[in-house]
Amino acid sequence: MSKEQFIAVDIWGDFAHFSHPSTVYSSITYPVPPKSAVMGFLGAVCGKARDEYKEWLGEFYYAVSILNPIRKIKFSFNGIPNILNIAYYRKGVMPSSKYKAKQFYRELIVEPKYRIFLKFENQNVKNEVESFLSNHKSCYTPYLGINSCIADFSYLPIEEISLITDEIFDADTMIEQKFYSGTVIEGQRLASQIMPFDIEPHDRVFVDFKETLIELKGIPLMTKNNSNSWAIKIKSEEKISNIFLC
């Protein structure tokens, strides 16, 4: 397999919050960026509008590794009244609190750092994304889930790549839970998350949910092969990453 389809990038920041799609002001965060957040990150880097980056990207696969162990804090936010009116009362106004800000809490991931692997079906899109990332350029400010969590990134040149053929292997990334081997390693912190893997571009409705398994410290997960798993070596690094593409 040619490595021309693949991109690797590290993203990090002071904080991150990846909201569950079921609520507008969700207090809960996914521990890793869902695919929709990665789509938004790529759209911001390449200057694509919210309603066009889904169609622009087309079909692609992603994997995410945790580089800093996940730890969270609760943080208080002040909601803007007009936004809250729109969110909670699409028709009419908020009774008796029209001009009052509403305070709410969110989980924030502290000092998040992830390694994102991407496999593109459209070579032109891959080349465009790679051009921006490799030159550390971004049309819009990238962020980690919400716009108050600004992100930085670093492009990682890939040296070698090969398809994993072993029936069971140690995955350094999030996996689909149905492929988990069931083997527990001492010290692991596992989290099962039902995450969205696609979005309707115009209505922004989340679709194609999958049940995933995440190791919150970045310890590998022993998993069954899904026929889309790869061993990737980054230039100037000795370690080879075994990734599970979703």
N, C-alpha and C positions, 0 to 999 in steps of 0.2 A: 504494500500500500504506500502510495506517495504521501509524503508529509505536507504536500502542497495544500491539502484541504484543512489543515489543523492550525490553530492559534492557541497560544498559552499566554495568560496575563495575570499578574498579581494585582489585587485591588485591596485598599485598606483605608482606614480613617479613624477618627477619634471615637465615633459612635455609629451605630447602624440600627435601623428599625425596618423590618420587612413585614408589613401588615398582612393579616389574614383578610382575604377578599370579602368575607361575609359582613364586615362592618366598615363604616366610614372612619370612625375614630377608634380603631381597635387598640386595646391595651397590650395585646399579645403580639410577639414577634416570632417569625420563623428564625431558627438559628443560622440558616444560610440563605443566600439570595435565591428565591425561586426563579424559574426560567423567565417569567414575565419581567422581573427586576433586571435580569441580565439583558433582555431585549431593550429595556429602557435605557440602560447604561450604554449599550452600543448605539442606540439612536441618538443619545445626547452627544456622544463622541463624534459621530459622523454628521450631526446636524439634521436629523430627521424629526418631523413632527410626530406628536403622540398618535395620530390617526394614520400614519403611513409606515412606521418602522416595521410593523408586523408583516405587511405585504412586501416591503423592501427586503427584509431578511430572508423570506421564504423558509424552506425547511432547513433546520440545522439542529445539531445535538450539542448537549453541554454536560460537563461534569464539574463538580466543585470540591476542592480540598480545603479543610480548615487548617490554617497555619498558626493562628493564635487560639488557644483553648477558649471556648465560649463562656463568658461570664456576663451577667446582666445586672442592671440597676433599674429602679423605678424613678421616673422623672416626671415632674408636673409641667403641663403645657397650658397656656391660656388660649382658648378658642376665640376666633373673631366672630362677633354676633351675626353678621350677615351671612358668613359661611355656614354657621350652625343653623341658621334659619333655612338655608337651602338644603342642607343635609338632612335635617330632621323634619322639616315642614315644607315640602315641595310646593304645597299650595297654602296660602295664608301666611300668617306670621306667628312667631312664638309668643304665646300669651303671657303677659305680666313680666316678661324678661326680654323684651325686644331689643333693648340697648345694653344688656349686660353680657359681659364676657363669661364664658363657661370654662371652668378649670377641669382638666381631665388628666389621667395618668397614662403613661406609656412605658413599656419595657424598652430599655435601650441596651444593645450589646456594646460592651466597653472594649475599645481598642481592637476592633475586628480586623482580621486579615485573611483573605481567601486567595486561593489559586484557581482560576477558571480556565478550563480547557474547552475549546470550541471546534466543532467539525461542521464545515459548510458544504452544502450541495451545490451552491451557486459560486463559481470561482470568481466572478467579477465582484460580488459582495465581499467575499473573503479578502480579495486584494485591496478593496477600499478600506475595510476595517483595519487590516494590517498596516496600511499606509499611515493612518491616523495614530494607531497605537504605537507603532515603532518609532514615530517621530514625536511622541508624547504631546500630541495635539488633540484638542477637543473643541467642537463648535459651541456646545453648551456646557455648563458646569455639571460634571457627573456627581452623583450622590448615591448613598447606600440606603435605598428604600424611601426615605423622605428628604425633602430638600434642605432641611437643617443639618443633615448628616453628610457633609461634603466628603467626596472620595478622591483619592489619588490612585494612580495606577502605574505599572511598569510592564512593558512588553518583554516577553521571554522568548528568545530564539530557540527553536527546536532543532536538536542535532540528529536524533534518531527516533524512529517510531516503528512499532511492529504489532501485529494483531496477536492478542493473547489466545492461545488454543487450549490451555489447561481447563479442565472441567471445573475446578475450584481454585481460586487464587485470592491473595490478599489485596483488596481494593483500598487505595488511599483516598477515595472520594465517597460521597454520598451514593447510596445504591437504592434500587427498588426493593422493598421489603420481601417481595415474593421470591427473590433470588438469594436471600440470606441463607447461609449454610446452617445457622443455629449454633455455631461454635463461638463461645464467649471467651474473650481474653481478659485476664486479670487486670483490673484498673480501668476498664472501659466504662464510659458513660453513654448509654444508647438513648436515642430519642426517635420515636416513630412520629412521622409528620405526613398528613395528607396535603399535598402541595399541588397548585395549578401548573400545568405544563403548556398551556396555550391560552390565547385570548382572542376574542372577536375584535377586529381592529376598529370598527366604527362605534359599536355599542360599548366597547371595553368590558365585555362580559367574560369572566374566566371560565375556561372549559378544560376538558381532558385532565382531570385530577388523577394523581397517582399516589399510592402509599409508599413512602420512602423511609429509609433507615439512615440515621446520621450518628456518627461517633463524635461527641462534643469536644474531645481532647485532640482530635486528629489522629487517633490510633487506627491502624488499618482494620478493615472489616473482612472477614473470611466469607467470600461470596461465590455463588455459582455463576458460571459464564453466561452472559446474555447475547453472545455472538457480536457484540459491539463494544468490546473491552480491549484496551490498548496499553502497551508499555511505551512510555514516552520519556526520553532523556533530554533535559534542557542543557544547552551549552553552558560550560563552566561549572556545572554541577555534577557531582558523582552519582547521586541517588537517581534511580529510575522510578518514575511514578506509574503505578498501575491504576488506570482510570476506568470507570464504569460510566459509559455515555447513556444519557436518557433523552 
